Every structure is written in C-alpha cells, then in structure tokens.
Amino acid sequence: FLVLNCKLNSEIEVDEQLFGVEANQTTPRKLGILEQAHGGSLFLDEVNELPLAVQAKLVRFLHENAFNRLNGTQKVYS
C-alpha cells in the first residue's frame, strides 16, 4: 500500500514520483510509484490538485495500462 500526496509537490516532482525517470548520462533510472505499487494498492491523496498535464497522463495510464517514464521513449506496461 503506497500513498502519494499530489498537492504538496510541483508538476515535475509529481510526474517523476508517479511515472519514474529513465536513466541518462547523469542520473540512474528511478522507478515511479506506479511501478512500485504493481500488484498492490496506490492511494493518490488530493488527486484533484494534480496539474492538468499530469492528470492527462494518469488518465492515459488508466486507459492503456501503460506509461512513459520521464525522458523515456518506450512504453512501460503494467
């Protein structure tokens, strides 16, 4: 069971925390909370406070059951 408070973070922070970050020369790959909660439960507190761009990505994930990590080009299927 994982919890993410969507109100207390900036758009980029919420995007990174939800979807993760793909590795590049300066940073390692970071799993997002969606991957960490796979097979468990995820509670998004204050989801109505998410920026519209992140809300759209979240709806796309719920519809397709896949997402792209930040800086990533390949879809991650959940």
PDB file of N, CA, C and O in Angstrom, chain B, residues numbered from 101:
ATOM      1  N   PHE B 101       0.854  -1.165   0.000  1.00  0.00           N
ATOM      2  CA  PHE B 101       0.000   0.000   0.000  1.00  0.00           C
ATOM      3  C   PHE B 101       0.901   1.230   0.000  1.00  0.00           C
ATOM      4  O   PHE B 101       1.661   1.446   0.944  1.00  0.00           O
ATOM      5  N   LEU B 102       0.818   2.030  -1.051  1.00  0.00           N
ATOM      6  CA  LEU B 102       1.626   3.240  -1.174  1.00  0.00           C
ATOM      7  C   LEU B 102       0.717   4.455  -1.272  1.00  0.00           C
ATOM      8  O   LEU B 102      -0.395   4.370  -1.794  1.00  0.00           O
ATOM      9  N   VAL B 103       1.201   5.598  -0.761  1.00  0.00           N
ATOM     10  CA  VAL B 103       0.427   6.839  -0.751  1.00  0.00           C
ATOM     11  C   VAL B 103       1.267   7.942  -1.388  1.00  0.00           C
ATOM     12  O   VAL B 103       2.467   8.048  -1.135  1.00  0.00           O
ATOM     13  N   LEU B 104       0.625   8.755  -2.214  1.00  0.00           N
ATOM     14  CA  LEU B 104       1.275   9.931  -2.795  1.00  0.00           C
ATOM     15  C   LEU B 104       0.371  11.130  -2.591  1.00  0.00           C
ATOM     16  O   LEU B 104      -0.774  11.136  -3.044  1.00  0.00           O
ATOM     17  N   ASN B 105       0.885  12.153  -1.907  1.00  0.00           N
ATOM     18  CA  ASN B 105       0.141  13.391  -1.741  1.00  0.00           C
ATOM     19  C   ASN B 105       0.449  14.273  -2.939  1.00  0.00           C
ATOM     20  O   ASN B 105       1.565  14.777  -3.064  1.00  0.00           O
ATOM     21  N   CYS B 106      -0.503  14.465  -3.805  1.00  0.00           N
ATOM     22  CA  CYS B 106      -0.317  15.188  -5.060  1.00  0.00           C
ATOM     23  C   CYS B 106      -0.310  16.697  -4.878  1.00  0.00           C
ATOM     24  O   CYS B 106       0.125  17.416  -5.778  1.00  0.00           O
ATOM     25  N   LYS B 107      -0.771  17.191  -3.758  1.00  0.00           N
ATOM     26  CA  LYS B 107      -0.897  18.634  -3.545  1.00  0.00           C
ATOM     27  C   LYS B 107       0.427  19.288  -3.162  1.00  0.00           C
ATOM     28  O   LYS B 107       0.655  20.453  -3.491  1.00  0.00           O
ATOM     29  N   LEU B 108       1.279  18.578  -2.491  1.00  0.00           N
ATOM     30  CA  LEU B 108       2.463  19.189  -1.909  1.00  0.00           C
ATOM     31  C   LEU B 108       3.655  19.261  -2.861  1.00  0.00           C
ATOM     32  O   LEU B 108       4.724  19.717  -2.454  1.00  0.00           O
ATOM     33  N   ASN B 109       3.513  18.838  -4.080  1.00  0.00           N
ATOM     34  CA  ASN B 109       4.649  18.755  -4.988  1.00  0.00           C
ATOM     35  C   ASN B 109       4.408  19.555  -6.263  1.00  0.00           C
ATOM     36  O   ASN B 109       3.266  19.814  -6.641  1.00  0.00           O
ATOM     37  N   SER B 110       5.502  19.941  -6.920  1.00  0.00           N
ATOM     38  CA  SER B 110       5.397  20.635  -8.201  1.00  0.00           C
ATOM     39  C   SER B 110       5.034  19.631  -9.298  1.00  0.00           C
ATOM     40  O   SER B 110       5.048  18.422  -9.069  1.00  0.00           O
ATOM     41  N   GLU B 111       4.711  20.135 -10.479  1.00  0.00           N
ATOM     42  CA  GLU B 111       4.323  19.271 -11.596  1.00  0.00           C
ATOM     43  C   GLU B 111       5.422  18.269 -11.941  1.00  0.00           C
ATOM     44  O   GLU B 111       5.144  17.087 -12.144  1.00  0.00           O
ATOM     45  N   ILE B 112       6.645  18.728 -12.005  1.00  0.00           N
ATOM     46  CA  ILE B 112       7.755  17.842 -12.364  1.00  0.00           C
ATOM     47  C   ILE B 112       7.972  16.787 -11.284  1.00  0.00           C
ATOM     48  O   ILE B 112       8.207  15.620 -11.599  1.00  0.00           O
ATOM     49  N   GLU B 113       7.897  17.181 -10.021  1.00  0.00           N
ATOM     50  CA  GLU B 113       8.085  16.222  -8.927  1.00  0.00           C
ATOM     51  C   GLU B 113       6.998  15.155  -8.937  1.00  0.00           C
ATOM     52  O   GLU B 113       7.292  13.973  -8.763  1.00  0.00           O
ATOM     53  N   VAL B 114       5.761  15.553  -9.137  1.00  0.00           N
ATOM     54  CA  VAL B 114       4.664  14.580  -9.175  1.00  0.00           C
ATOM     55  C   VAL B 114       4.827  13.648 -10.365  1.00  0.00           C
ATOM     56  O   VAL B 114       4.619  12.441 -10.241  1.00  0.00           O
ATOM     57  N   ASP B 115       5.199  14.197 -11.520  1.00  0.00           N
ATOM     58  CA  ASP B 115       5.427  13.400 -12.718  1.00  0.00           C
ATOM     59  C   ASP B 115       6.522  12.369 -12.462  1.00  0.00           C
ATOM     60  O   ASP B 115       6.361  11.196 -12.800  1.00  0.00           O
ATOM     61  N   GLU B 116       7.636  12.799 -11.866  1.00  0.00           N
ATOM     62  CA  GLU B 116       8.729  11.878 -11.541  1.00  0.00           C
ATOM     63  C   GLU B 116       8.286  10.823 -10.543  1.00  0.00           C
ATOM     64  O   GLU B 116       8.608   9.645 -10.698  1.00  0.00           O
ATOM     65  N   GLN B 117       7.545  11.239  -9.512  1.00  0.00           N
ATOM     66  CA  GLN B 117       7.132  10.292  -8.480  1.00  0.00           C
ATOM     67  C   GLN B 117       6.129   9.274  -9.012  1.00  0.00           C
ATOM     68  O   GLN B 117       6.180   8.105  -8.629  1.00  0.00           O
ATOM     69  N   LEU B 118       5.219   9.696  -9.888  1.00  0.00           N
ATOM     70  CA  LEU B 118       4.229   8.777 -10.448  1.00  0.00           C
ATOM     71  C   LEU B 118       4.828   7.823 -11.466  1.00  0.00           C
ATOM     72  O   LEU B 118       4.669   6.608 -11.359  1.00  0.00           O
ATOM     73  N   PHE B 119       5.520   8.378 -12.456  1.00  0.00           N
ATOM     74  CA  PHE B 119       5.927   7.604 -13.618  1.00  0.00           C
ATOM     75  C   PHE B 119       7.392   7.194 -13.627  1.00  0.00           C
ATOM     76  O   PHE B 119       7.776   6.323 -14.408  1.00  0.00           O
ATOM     77  N   GLY B 120       8.214   7.793 -12.786  1.00  0.00           N
ATOM     78  CA  GLY B 120       9.624   7.455 -12.744  1.00  0.00           C
ATOM     79  C   GLY B 120      10.424   8.226 -13.777  1.00  0.00           C
ATOM     80  O   GLY B 120       9.876   9.014 -14.549  1.00  0.00           O
ATOM     81  N   VAL B 121      11.739   7.986 -13.780  1.00  0.00           N
ATOM     82  CA  VAL B 121      12.649   8.691 -14.673  1.00  0.00           C
ATOM     83  C   VAL B 121      13.533   7.661 -15.360  1.00  0.00           C
ATOM     84  O   VAL B 121      14.078   6.770 -14.708  1.00  0.00           O
ATOM     85  N   GLU B 122      13.675   7.781 -16.667  1.00  0.00           N
ATOM     86  CA  GLU B 122      14.558   6.896 -17.426  1.00  0.00           C
ATOM     87  C   GLU B 122      16.000   7.341 -17.213  1.00  0.00           C
ATOM     88  O   GLU B 122      16.270   8.532 -17.057  1.00  0.00           O
ATOM     89  N   ALA B 123      16.907   6.403 -17.206  1.00  0.00           N
ATOM     90  CA  ALA B 123      18.318   6.703 -16.980  1.00  0.00           C
ATOM     91  C   ALA B 123      18.903   7.494 -18.138  1.00  0.00           C
ATOM     92  O   ALA B 123      18.494   7.337 -19.289  1.00  0.00           O
ATOM     93  N   ASN B 124      19.867   8.347 -17.814  1.00  0.00           N
ATOM     94  CA  ASN B 124      20.668   9.032 -18.833  1.00  0.00           C
ATOM     95  C   ASN B 124      22.099   9.114 -18.311  1.00  0.00           C
ATOM     96  O   ASN B 124      22.450   8.408 -17.365  1.00  0.00           O
ATOM     97  N   GLN B 125      22.923   9.959 -18.908  1.00  0.00           N
ATOM     98  CA  GLN B 125      24.332  10.027 -18.506  1.00  0.00           C
ATOM     99  C   GLN B 125      24.514  10.514 -17.079  1.00  0.00           C
ATOM    100  O   GLN B 125      25.490  10.143 -16.425  1.00  0.00           O
ATOM    101  N   THR B 126      23.602  11.333 -16.582  1.00  0.00           N
ATOM    102  CA  THR B 126      23.794  11.935 -15.260  1.00  0.00           C
ATOM    103  C   THR B 126      22.965  11.312 -14.149  1.00  0.00           C
ATOM    104  O   THR B 126      23.304  11.458 -12.975  1.00  0.00           O
ATOM    105  N   THR B 127      21.890  10.623 -14.495  1.00  0.00           N
ATOM    106  CA  THR B 127      21.032  10.065 -13.445  1.00  0.00           C
ATOM    107  C   THR B 127      20.705   8.602 -13.720  1.00  0.00           C
ATOM    108  O   THR B 127      20.550   8.210 -14.876  1.00  0.00           O
ATOM    109  N   PRO B 128      20.601   7.798 -12.676  1.00  0.00           N
ATOM    110  CA  PRO B 128      20.177   6.410 -12.856  1.00  0.00           C
ATOM    111  C   PRO B 128      18.666   6.338 -13.057  1.00  0.00           C
ATOM    112  O   PRO B 128      17.953   7.305 -12.793  1.00  0.00           O
ATOM    113  N   ARG B 129      18.186   5.193 -13.522  1.00  0.00           N
ATOM    114  CA  ARG B 129      16.738   5.015 -13.674  1.00  0.00           C
ATOM    115  C   ARG B 129      16.087   4.995 -12.299  1.00  0.00           C
ATOM    116  O   ARG B 129      16.598   4.382 -11.362  1.00  0.00           O
ATOM    117  N   LYS B 130      14.956   5.673 -12.198  1.00  0.00           N
ATOM    118  CA  LYS B 130      14.195   5.724 -10.943  1.00  0.00           C
ATOM    119  C   LYS B 130      12.797   5.200 -11.229  1.00  0.00           C
ATOM    120  O   LYS B 130      12.106   5.702 -12.115  1.00  0.00           O
ATOM    121  N   LEU B 131      12.383   4.186 -10.473  1.00  0.00           N
ATOM    122  CA  LEU B 131      11.038   3.648 -10.634  1.00  0.00           C
ATOM    123  C   LEU B 131      10.027   4.596 -10.020  1.00  0.00           C
ATOM    124  O   LEU B 131      10.257   5.164  -8.952  1.00  0.00           O
ATOM    125  N   GLY B 132       8.910   4.758 -10.702  1.00  0.00           N
ATOM    126  CA  GLY B 132       7.830   5.568 -10.173  1.00  0.00           C
ATOM    127  C   GLY B 132       6.954   4.762  -9.236  1.00  0.00           C
ATOM    128  O   GLY B 132       7.073   3.541  -9.143  1.00  0.00           O
ATOM    129  N   ILE B 133       6.083   5.460  -8.553  1.00  0.00           N
ATOM    130  CA  ILE B 133       5.211   4.814  -7.570  1.00  0.00           C
ATOM    131  C   ILE B 133       4.220   3.859  -8.248  1.00  0.00           C
ATOM    132  O   ILE B 133       3.756   2.908  -7.619  1.00  0.00           O
ATOM    133  N   LEU B 134       3.890   4.102  -9.529  1.00  0.00           N
ATOM    134  CA  LEU B 134       3.004   3.184 -10.247  1.00  0.00           C
ATOM    135  C   LEU B 134       3.651   1.817 -10.403  1.00  0.00           C
ATOM    136  O   LEU B 134       2.982   0.794 -10.250  1.00  0.00           O
ATOM    137  N   GLU B 135       4.944   1.787 -10.704  1.00  0.00           N
ATOM    138  CA  GLU B 135       5.648   0.509 -10.809  1.00  0.00           C
ATOM    139  C   GLU B 135       5.868  -0.119  -9.439  1.00  0.00           C
ATOM    140  O   GLU B 135       5.774  -1.337  -9.289  1.00  0.00           O
ATOM    141  N   GLN B 136       6.156   0.700  -8.453  1.00  0.00           N
ATOM    142  CA  GLN B 136       6.383   0.189  -7.106  1.00  0.00           C
ATOM    143  C   GLN B 136       5.129  -0.437  -6.523  1.00  0.00           C
ATOM    144  O   GLN B 136       5.216  -1.386  -5.744  1.00  0.00           O
ATOM    145  N   ALA B 137       3.970   0.077  -6.886  1.00  0.00           N
ATOM    146  CA  ALA B 137       2.702  -0.414  -6.340  1.00  0.00           C
ATOM    147  C   ALA B 137       2.131  -1.572  -7.150  1.00  0.00           C
ATOM    148  O   ALA B 137       1.053  -2.071  -6.826  1.00  0.00           O
ATOM    149  N   HIS B 138       2.827  -2.007  -8.190  1.00  0.00           N
ATOM    150  CA  HIS B 138       2.321  -3.083  -9.045  1.00  0.00           C
ATOM    151  C   HIS B 138       1.957  -4.300  -8.191  1.00  0.00           C
ATOM    152  O   HIS B 138       2.783  -4.826  -7.446  1.00  0.00           O
ATOM    153  N   GLY B 139       0.723  -4.724  -8.316  1.00  0.00           N
ATOM    154  CA  GLY B 139       0.240  -5.861  -7.539  1.00  0.00           C
ATOM    155  C   GLY B 139      -0.277  -5.468  -6.161  1.00  0.00           C
ATOM    156  O   GLY B 139      -0.752  -6.317  -5.407  1.00  0.00           O
ATOM    157  N   GLY B 140      -0.185  -4.184  -5.833  1.00  0.00           N
ATOM    158  CA  GLY B 140      -0.657  -3.702  -4.540  1.00  0.00           C
ATOM    159  C   GLY B 140      -1.652  -2.570  -4.732  1.00  0.00           C
ATOM    160  O   GLY B 140      -2.373  -2.521  -5.729  1.00  0.00           O
ATOM    161  N   SER B 141      -1.680  -1.678  -3.783  1.00  0.00           N
ATOM    162  CA  SER B 141      -2.623  -0.560  -3.826  1.00  0.00           C
ATOM    163  C   SER B 141      -1.867   0.759  -3.829  1.00  0.00           C
ATOM    164  O   SER B 141      -0.796   0.889  -3.236  1.00  0.00           O
ATOM    165  N   LEU B 142      -2.455   1.734  -4.515  1.00  0.00           N
ATOM    166  CA  LEU B 142      -1.890   3.077  -4.574  1.00  0.00           C
ATOM    167  C   LEU B 142      -3.001   4.064  -4.240  1.00  0.00           C
ATOM    168  O   LEU B 142      -4.062   4.050  -4.864  1.00  0.00           O
ATOM    169  N   PHE B 143      -2.752   4.923  -3.251  1.00  0.00           N
ATOM    170  CA  PHE B 143      -3.709   5.945  -2.871  1.00  0.00           C
ATOM    171  C   PHE B 143      -3.143   7.293  -3.276  1.00  0.00           C
ATOM    172  O   PHE B 143      -2.086   7.698  -2.793  1.00  0.00           O
ATOM    173  N   LEU B 144      -3.849   7.995  -4.167  1.00  0.00           N
ATOM    174  CA  LEU B 144      -3.439   9.324  -4.605  1.00  0.00           C
ATOM    175  C   LEU B 144      -4.255  10.352  -3.826  1.00  0.00           C
ATOM    176  O   LEU B 144      -5.418  10.606  -4.142  1.00  0.00           O
ATOM    177  N   ASP B 145      -3.637  10.933  -2.812  1.00  0.00           N
ATOM    178  CA  ASP B 145      -4.301  11.927  -1.979  1.00  0.00           C
ATOM    179  C   ASP B 145      -4.279  13.266  -2.698  1.00  0.00           C
ATOM    180  O   ASP B 145      -3.262  13.634  -3.285  1.00  0.00           O
ATOM    181  N   GLU B 146      -5.388  14.001  -2.660  1.00  0.00           N
ATOM    182  CA  GLU B 146      -5.523  15.304  -3.305  1.00  0.00           C
ATOM    183  C   GLU B 146      -5.296  15.204  -4.820  1.00  0.00           C
ATOM    184  O   GLU B 146      -4.651  16.066  -5.418  1.00  0.00           O
ATOM    185  N   VAL B 147      -5.834  14.149  -5.426  1.00  0.00           N
ATOM    186  CA  VAL B 147      -5.632  13.944  -6.866  1.00  0.00           C
ATOM    187  C   VAL B 147      -6.214  15.088  -7.685  1.00  0.00           C
ATOM    188  O   VAL B 147      -5.751  15.347  -8.796  1.00  0.00           O
ATOM    189  N   ASN B 148      -7.209  15.767  -7.160  1.00  0.00           N
ATOM    190  CA  ASN B 148      -7.792  16.906  -7.875  1.00  0.00           C
ATOM    191  C   ASN B 148      -6.828  18.083  -7.970  1.00  0.00           C
ATOM    192  O   ASN B 148      -7.064  19.002  -8.755  1.00  0.00           O
ATOM    193  N   GLU B 149      -5.756  18.080  -7.198  1.00  0.00           N
ATOM    194  CA  GLU B 149      -4.752  19.145  -7.228  1.00  0.00           C
ATOM    195  C   GLU B 149      -3.654  18.887  -8.260  1.00  0.00           C
ATOM    196  O   GLU B 149      -2.776  19.731  -8.443  1.00  0.00           O
ATOM    197  N   LEU B 150      -3.687  17.745  -8.931  1.00  0.00           N
ATOM    198  CA  LEU B 150      -2.675  17.457  -9.952  1.00  0.00           C
ATOM    199  C   LEU B 150      -2.767  18.462 -11.093  1.00  0.00           C
ATOM    200  O   LEU B 150      -3.866  18.859 -11.481  1.00  0.00           O
ATOM    201  N   PRO B 151      -1.625  18.876 -11.632  1.00  0.00           N
ATOM    202  CA  PRO B 151      -1.657  19.731 -12.828  1.00  0.00           C
ATOM    203  C   PRO B 151      -2.357  18.997 -13.976  1.00  0.00           C
ATOM    204  O   PRO B 151      -2.320  17.768 -14.044  1.00  0.00           O
ATOM    205  N   LEU B 152      -2.987  19.743 -14.865  1.00  0.00           N
ATOM    206  CA  LEU B 152      -3.763  19.132 -15.942  1.00  0.00           C
ATOM    207  C   LEU B 152      -2.935  18.200 -16.818  1.00  0.00           C
ATOM    208  O   LEU B 152      -3.436  17.162 -17.250  1.00  0.00           O
ATOM    209  N   ALA B 153      -1.686  18.546 -17.087  1.00  0.00           N
ATOM    210  CA  ALA B 153      -0.839  17.692 -17.921  1.00  0.00           C
ATOM    211  C   ALA B 153      -0.616  16.332 -17.259  1.00  0.00           C
ATOM    212  O   ALA B 153      -0.626  15.303 -17.935  1.00  0.00           O
ATOM    213  N   VAL B 154      -0.416  16.325 -15.953  1.00  0.00           N
ATOM    214  CA  VAL B 154      -0.199  15.068 -15.225  1.00  0.00           C
ATOM    215  C   VAL B 154      -1.512  14.294 -15.127  1.00  0.00           C
ATOM    216  O   VAL B 154      -1.513  13.065 -15.204  1.00  0.00           O
ATOM    217  N   GLN B 155      -2.637  15.007 -14.958  1.00  0.00           N
ATOM    218  CA  GLN B 155      -3.935  14.338 -14.948  1.00  0.00           C
ATOM    219  C   GLN B 155      -4.164  13.603 -16.264  1.00  0.00           C
ATOM    220  O   GLN B 155      -4.655  12.475 -16.271  1.00  0.00           O
ATOM    221  N   ALA B 156      -3.808  14.242 -17.380  1.00  0.00           N
ATOM    222  CA  ALA B 156      -3.978  13.609 -18.690  1.00  0.00           C
ATOM    223  C   ALA B 156      -3.120  12.363 -18.808  1.00  0.00           C
ATOM    224  O   ALA B 156      -3.580  11.349 -19.334  1.00  0.00           O
ATOM    225  N   LYS B 157      -1.879  12.416 -18.329  1.00  0.00           N
ATOM    226  CA  LYS B 157      -1.006  11.240 -18.366  1.00  0.00           C
ATOM    227  C   LYS B 157      -1.552  10.113 -17.494  1.00  0.00           C
ATOM    228  O   LYS B 157      -1.465   8.938 -17.852  1.00  0.00           O
ATOM    229  N   LEU B 158      -2.115  10.485 -16.345  1.00  0.00           N
ATOM    230  CA  LEU B 158      -2.678   9.491 -15.431  1.00  0.00           C
ATOM    231  C   LEU B 158      -3.897   8.817 -16.057  1.00  0.00           C
ATOM    232  O   LEU B 158      -4.044   7.598 -15.964  1.00  0.00           O
ATOM    233  N   VAL B 159      -4.765   9.593 -16.689  1.00  0.00           N
ATOM    234  CA  VAL B 159      -5.943   9.023 -17.362  1.00  0.00           C
ATOM    235  C   VAL B 159      -5.500   8.105 -18.497  1.00  0.00           C
ATOM    236  O   VAL B 159      -6.074   7.032 -18.684  1.00  0.00           O
ATOM    237  N   ARG B 160      -4.487   8.514 -19.254  1.00  0.00           N
ATOM    238  CA  ARG B 160      -3.960   7.680 -20.334  1.00  0.00           C
ATOM    239  C   ARG B 160      -3.428   6.357 -19.773  1.00  0.00           C
ATOM    240  O   ARG B 160      -3.640   5.298 -20.366  1.00  0.00           O
ATOM    241  N   PHE B 161      -2.731   6.421 -18.616  1.00  0.00           N
ATOM    242  CA  PHE B 161      -2.242   5.201 -17.974  1.00  0.00           C
ATOM    243  C   PHE B 161      -3.400   4.290 -17.570  1.00  0.00           C
ATOM    244  O   PHE B 161      -3.344   3.079 -17.785  1.00  0.00           O
ATOM    245  N   LEU B 162      -4.440   4.868 -16.989  1.00  0.00           N
ATOM    246  CA  LEU B 162      -5.583   4.064 -16.560  1.00  0.00           C
ATOM    247  C   LEU B 162      -6.297   3.428 -17.748  1.00  0.00           C
ATOM    248  O   LEU B 162      -6.828   2.323 -17.639  1.00  0.00           O
ATOM    249  N   HIS B 163      -6.310   4.116 -18.863  1.00  0.00           N
ATOM    250  CA  HIS B 163      -6.973   3.601 -20.062  1.00  0.00           C
ATOM    251  C   HIS B 163      -6.126   2.548 -20.777  1.00  0.00           C
ATOM    252  O   HIS B 163      -6.648   1.504 -21.167  1.00  0.00           O
ATOM    253  N   GLU B 164      -4.832   2.805 -20.955  1.00  0.00           N
ATOM    254  CA  GLU B 164      -3.956   1.929 -21.738  1.00  0.00           C
ATOM    255  C   GLU B 164      -3.172   0.938 -20.892  1.00  0.00           C
ATOM    256  O   GLU B 164      -2.619  -0.026 -21.420  1.00  0.00           O
ATOM    257  N   ASN B 165      -3.119   1.169 -19.579  1.00  0.00           N
ATOM    258  CA  ASN B 165      -2.328   0.343 -18.673  1.00  0.00           C
ATOM    259  C   ASN B 165      -0.846   0.382 -19.043  1.00  0.00           C
ATOM    260  O   ASN B 165      -0.129  -0.603 -18.868  1.00  0.00           O
ATOM    261  N   ALA B 166      -0.397   1.522 -19.554  1.00  0.00           N
ATOM    262  CA  ALA B 166       0.997   1.727 -19.938  1.00  0.00           C
ATOM    263  C   ALA B 166       1.335   3.212 -19.791  1.00  0.00           C
ATOM    264  O   ALA B 166       0.449   4.066 -19.822  1.00  0.00           O
ATOM    265  N   PHE B 167       2.613   3.505 -19.631  1.00  0.00           N
ATOM    266  CA  PHE B 167       3.068   4.888 -19.490  1.00  0.00           C
ATOM    267  C   PHE B 167       4.506   4.992 -19.946  1.00  0.00           C
ATOM    268  O   PHE B 167       5.189   3.984 -20.128  1.00  0.00           O
ATOM    269  N   ASN B 168       4.962   6.227 -20.131  1.00  0.00           N
ATOM    270  CA  ASN B 168       6.362   6.505 -20.434  1.00  0.00           C
ATOM    271  C   ASN B 168       6.987   7.154 -19.214  1.00  0.00           C
ATOM    272  O   ASN B 168       6.401   8.048 -18.604  1.00  0.00           O
ATOM    273  N   ARG B 169       8.200   6.690 -18.859  1.00  0.00           N
ATOM    274  CA  ARG B 169       8.929   7.373 -17.802  1.00  0.00           C
ATOM    275  C   ARG B 169       9.383   8.732 -18.323  1.00  0.00           C
ATOM    276  O   ARG B 169       9.479   8.937 -19.533  1.00  0.00           O
ATOM    277  N   LEU B 170       9.659   9.644 -17.423  1.00  0.00           N
ATOM    278  CA  LEU B 170      10.211  10.934 -17.805  1.00  0.00           C
ATOM    279  C   LEU B 170      11.522  10.686 -18.539  1.00  0.00           C
ATOM    280  O   LEU B 170      12.338   9.888 -18.079  1.00  0.00           O
ATOM    281  N   ASN B 171      11.737  11.340 -19.647  1.00  0.00           N
ATOM    282  CA  ASN B 171      12.905  11.181 -20.520  1.00  0.00           C
ATOM    283  C   ASN B 171      12.926   9.838 -21.232  1.00  0.00           C
ATOM    284  O   ASN B 171      13.921   9.508 -21.877  1.00  0.00           O
ATOM    285  N   GLY B 172      11.867   9.059 -21.134  1.00  0.00           N
ATOM    286  CA  GLY B 172      11.828   7.749 -21.770  1.00  0.00           C
ATOM    287  C   GLY B 172      11.101   7.777 -23.098  1.00  0.00           C
ATOM    288  O   GLY B 172      10.259   8.641 -23.343  1.00  0.00           O
ATOM    289  N   THR B 173      11.433   6.822 -23.956  1.00  0.00           N
ATOM    290  CA  THR B 173      10.781   6.726 -25.261  1.00  0.00           C
ATOM    291  C   THR B 173       9.958   5.460 -25.409  1.00  0.00           C
ATOM    292  O   THR B 173       9.085   5.391 -26.274  1.00  0.00           O
ATOM    293  N   GLN B 174      10.220   4.455 -24.580  1.00  0.00           N
ATOM    294  CA  GLN B 174       9.485   3.204 -24.665  1.00  0.00           C
ATOM    295  C   GLN B 174       8.417   3.148 -23.592  1.00  0.00           C
ATOM    296  O   GLN B 174       8.615   3.609 -22.468  1.00  0.00           O
ATOM    297  N   LYS B 175       7.268   2.570 -23.962  1.00  0.00           N
ATOM    298  CA  LYS B 175       6.172   2.425 -23.002  1.00  0.00           C
ATOM    299  C   LYS B 175       6.501   1.333 -21.981  1.00  0.00           C
ATOM    300  O   LYS B 175       7.105   0.311 -22.309  1.00  0.00           O
ATOM    301  N   VAL B 176       6.095   1.572 -20.759  1.00  0.00           N
ATOM    302  CA  VAL B 176       6.209   0.590 -19.689  1.00  0.00           C
ATOM    303  C   VAL B 176       4.818   0.057 -19.449  1.00  0.00           C
ATOM    304  O   VAL B 176       3.906   0.826 -19.144  1.00  0.00           O
ATOM    305  N   TYR B 177       4.637  -1.247 -19.580  1.00  0.00           N
ATOM    306  CA  TYR B 177       3.319  -1.855 -19.387  1.00  0.00           C
ATOM    307  C   TYR B 177       3.212  -2.384 -17.979  1.00  0.00           C
ATOM    308  O   TYR B 177       4.135  -3.003 -17.450  1.00  0.00           O
ATOM    309  N   SER B 178       2.068  -2.127 -17.386  1.00  0.00           N
ATOM    310  CA  SER B 178       1.872  -2.500 -16.000  1.00  0.00           C
ATOM    311  C   SER B 178       0.867  -3.619 -15.886  1.00  0.00           C
ATOM    312  O   SER B 178       0.570  -4.071 -14.780  1.00  0.00           O
TER     313      SER B 178
END
